[in-house]
Structure formats: C-alpha cells, structure tokens
Amino acid sequence: MAAKLIKGAEISKQIREEIAVEIEELKGKHGLTPGLATILVGDDPGSKVYVGQKEKACDKLGIYSARTDIPADTSEEDLLGLVEKFNNDPKIHGILVQLPLPKHIDATRVIYAIEPDKDVDCFHPVNVGKLMIGTARFLPCTPHGIMELLKRSGTDTSGKHVVVVGRSNIVGKPIANLMLQRSPGGNATVTLCHTGTKDLAAFTKMADILIVAIGQPKAITADMVKDGVVVIDVGVNRIGKTPEGKGILAGDVDFDSVQEKAAAITPVPGGVGPMTITMLMKNTVEAAKATIGTK
C-alpha cells in the first residue's frame, strides 16, 4: 500500500492563515507591523529566487519587507554596516542575510553581527546555544517546519527512534537536538548519521521516523527502510530537464520505491520546501511580539 503523503504545501497554507490572524491582531491592538529585512549580495540565480519568494510571502501576509540587493564585490565592512543599520531600525524585527556569500566575505562574522533578537534564521551562536538547552526564542526555519509537518500529520514522536541522515548546522544538527528534547514533538531516541557512517542502511532500517538531508538525489532506497516508517525528505536536487526545459527535481529519498513501504512520506517538491519560508514568517512575527512582551 502506498504511503500517506505529508503535504507541506497544504500544512504551510494552514500555518500562514494562522500567522495572518496574528499579524492583524498586532496591527489592530498594538499598532505594530512585523518587519523583515533581507540582504542579497550578488546575483546568484537561486538566491534571487529564494529572496523573491520571501518578499512575496511578506507582501501576502502584511509583513513589512525591506529588501536590499548589493553587488557581489561589496566589502565585508560595508555589509556589516548594513546589518548594523537594520539592527538599530525599530521597524525591523528580523534580519536575514541570504547565504551563500561571496568568498571574500566571512559569513560567520556576518552572522555573529546580527542582533540575536532579530536573528530569525536562528544561526547566531546565542540562539544556537538556547536551542541546545531548550530555551530558544524561536527555532531554525527548516527544522521547525519539519516539527510542524510531523505534528500536524498526526505523527507521534515520543519514544520513537528518529534517524537523521545529515549533520549540517542548518538542518541535521538542530533537528536531531529538537527531536531528543523532552517536549511536545520531541522526546524521541535519536541517531545522527553522516558521510562517515559505516553501513548507513543498518541505521536507517531501524528508524521509526527517518529525516534525510544530505543533498544526494535518491540516496535512500526501499531496501534501506523498514515497513511503516515515516519519511521526511529535506533534499531538493535538480536531476535534469523536461523537453520543455523545466527542471526536474528529486529528493534525497527514492520516492517511488520508498513510498511502497512507508506509512507516510513527504513529496519533493511540495513537502518540506514550502514550510521553510512559512516558518521564517512565523519567526519574524514572534520577534515582533517579543518587542511588546506578547507571546
């Protein structure tokens, strides 16, 4: 029997409707409009599309959007000055510097320069530390989106064995930490696998919930999972083009074969992807609410 689809596009729409209500309440009761500043350095096509999607989401939800595009040869000091400007702007509650940055700019230094209360990507070490000890002001966007997908699809995580494949600072490490915390949506036993893991299939076959974020198309196949597993596929890989020139996408999981064994699975596209920007919008609203002591 084919797996139930965990449709991120539908869940994302539901969450955005909830966010829109919060924004209207902030505007009506407190005269406060959440504001997000995005900074794009250079003209990387993928980054331009992503920043455009964020800007569009802000417009639809009624979030104030301040987008700044600067040339690829902008100096690190000039970029840091722009970050500082937004740090001091009361209309801005969230700051996002689109990664990757040009090689001459130290991304770590830029991330550290963002005021932690406005770090809606949750990359600043203060926010990473708070995440680790369970006191985060907000959660990193993609891991938070995964948590919502599991919760809203009715997947119980407590006591389950979650296997995470991938150890990035953006997805693998934070979602592993969130899954093991003693809190709703967590309380799981977690195994974190990576490129150095020997006999990866021995671990993935044990998973009740399998979260894959390694950037390798169709790396997880049906013989690597057990019957009834819940699969969250974070990967988005371009594997070719249609005759019309449209890009063909594949996840890190071989969807066609794995869905025959899984109880539930996210599709690519339309699974985790739509959730990331939605949770960015939610974090921006949470950052705005914090300025007036509202939770």
Order of alpha helices (4+ residues) and beta strands (2+ residues): beta-alpha-beta-alpha-beta-alpha-beta-alpha-alpha-alpha-beta-alpha-beta-alpha-beta-beta-beta-beta-alpha-beta-alpha
